[in-house]
């Protein structure tokens, strides 16, 4: 069965595998059911069809923010926290988000480079999900609404954004799962950063197939022996 949105796939997978780990890292893991609860909380605090910048390092919390945006039918972009501040300011000036999600670790940076309303992940996770609000958004959602923007530097060094809608994303992910046999037995090892387009296959096929994704720590990239261990 095909769905209109990635959150519909997430809800299905959460019903099938509620206690299964969806996303994990060296210091944290989260089950499908707990991930849905967290993403709903974040989505309930976002404005429908707004533009949301996510300024969190490559982590489970970053993915919670991304799927919170999906629940709100908001268009999101992930900001590379290690990029120079001037580059990130250019991206934010182009994207012009109404809301920015960060965490306490990156709050000072977010305040410095963002002119938008800054929301702190730890505080969002202490709120209650507004299921009626999210249900209303889901009914109004159109799968060709803008979903996320990927920025690249291009040959000039000036950031350029490419906009994708949910229908384009899901067509790609559904075809990839079919072609490569991605199912609930798959465990992804994610290396691509979440602001990079190649991470879309890892993250979204995990949700569609009911698989598990492990966020590989950056220090392992240069030491394959540690990665194998």
Helices and strands as residue ranges (DSSP letters): H 6-16, E 21-25, E 28-31, H 32-44, E 51-55, H 60-71, E 75-78, H 85-95, E 99-102, G 104-106, H 107-113, E 117-120, H 121-124, H 131-140, E 146-152, E 160-165, H 166-180, E 187-190, H 199-209, E 212-215, G 218-222, H 224-228
